[in-house]
Amino acid sequence: MQIEIWSDMICPWCYIGKRRFEKALEQFGQRENINVIWRSFELDPAAPPRHPGTLNEMLARKYGISSQQAAQMNARVTGLAREVGLEYRLTDARPGNTFDAHRLLHCAAAHQQGDLAVECIMHAYFSESLPVGERAALALLAPRFGIAENEAMAMFESDDYFDAVRTDEARAAQIGITGVPFFVFDGKSTLSGAQPVEVFAEMLQQMQSG
């Protein structure tokens, strides 16, 4: 079974959805028969490498809400993340453009380390204040998933994996994906959002029997 997952590194629901999906896979018990492919989706393609100010301020500007309302949004999602074992530190988050992070993901996937790369980048952003749009910071992180720092920097300075990211995004537009996470099972059945573990488990069973 092939499962494609469109996500963005700075999407808090994507990391929660990843954990819930993984818990469903554990229950399914046939992980070796499932090929997971991570696909690129940018929530804000026009974002600068580093947003000024805090995440709360960025969200307040984006959604036209108060900083207090943005803080409440982040507190809610932080609580949900904690339920699946994730420790979000969103007050210290440093959001920015994720295009290079997606390029790095494709580079890692070419080394058969896509799953680990997604985990490392998301953890670093949500829990370790990784400035996700800065190439030097991403390159420092790359050895955690088997890519040397100098190899990552050389990749960033080239055009490598530029087309891979754009191809994922073009497919997302063709499918009609407007939000992430978005899951495609064997190219036909889909699930949108950070669904409960039970929903993912039911879909896996349906695909196996169907």
Secondary structure as the mmCIF struct_conf table of DSSP 4:
data_model
#
loop_
_struct_conf.conf_type_id
_struct_conf.id
_struct_conf.beg_label_comp_id
_struct_conf.beg_label_asym_id
_struct_conf.beg_label_seq_id
_struct_conf.end_label_comp_id
_struct_conf.end_label_asym_id
_struct_conf.end_label_seq_id
STRN STRN1 GLN A 2 SER A 7
TURN_TY1_P TURN_TY1_P1 MET A 9 ILE A 10
HELX_RH_AL_P HELX_RH_AL_P1 PRO A 12 PHE A 28
HELX_RH_3T_P HELX_RH_3T_P1 ARG A 31 ASN A 33
STRN STRN2 ASN A 35 SER A 40
BEND BEND1 LEU A 43 LEU A 43
TURN_TY1_P TURN_TY1_P2 PRO A 45 ALA A 46
BEND BEND2 PRO A 49 ARG A 50
BEND BEND3 PRO A 52 GLY A 53
HELX_RH_AL_P HELX_RH_AL_P2 LEU A 55 TYR A 63
TURN_TY1_P TURN_TY1_P3 GLY A 64 GLY A 64
HELX_RH_AL_P HELX_RH_AL_P3 SER A 67 GLU A 83
TURN_TY1_P TURN_TY1_P4 VAL A 84 GLY A 85
HELX_RH_3T_P HELX_RH_3T_P2 LEU A 90 ASP A 92
STRN STRN3 ARG A 94 ARG A 94
HELX_RH_AL_P HELX_RH_AL_P4 PHE A 99 ALA A 110
TURN_TY1_P TURN_TY1_P5 HIS A 111 GLN A 112
HELX_RH_AL_P HELX_RH_AL_P5 GLY A 114 GLU A 128
STRN STRN4 PRO A 131 PRO A 131
TURN_TY1_P TURN_TY1_P6 VAL A 132 GLY A 133
HELX_RH_AL_P HELX_RH_AL_P6 ARG A 135 LEU A 141
HELX_RH_3T_P HELX_RH_3T_P3 ALA A 142 PHE A 145
TURN_TY1_P TURN_TY1_P7 GLY A 146 GLY A 146
HELX_RH_AL_P HELX_RH_AL_P7 GLU A 149 PHE A 156
TURN_TY1_P TURN_TY1_P8 GLU A 157 GLU A 157
BEND BEND4 SER A 158 SER A 158
TURN_TY1_P TURN_TY1_P9 ASP A 160 TYR A 161
HELX_RH_AL_P HELX_RH_AL_P8 PHE A 162 ILE A 175
TURN_TY1_P TURN_TY1_P10 GLY A 176 GLY A 176
BEND BEND5 GLY A 179 VAL A 180
STRN STRN5 PHE A 182 PHE A 185
TURN_TY1_P TURN_TY1_P11 ASP A 186 LYS A 188
STRN STRN6 SER A 189 SER A 192
BEND BEND6 GLY A 193 ALA A 194
HELX_RH_AL_P HELX_RH_AL_P9 VAL A 197 SER A 209
#
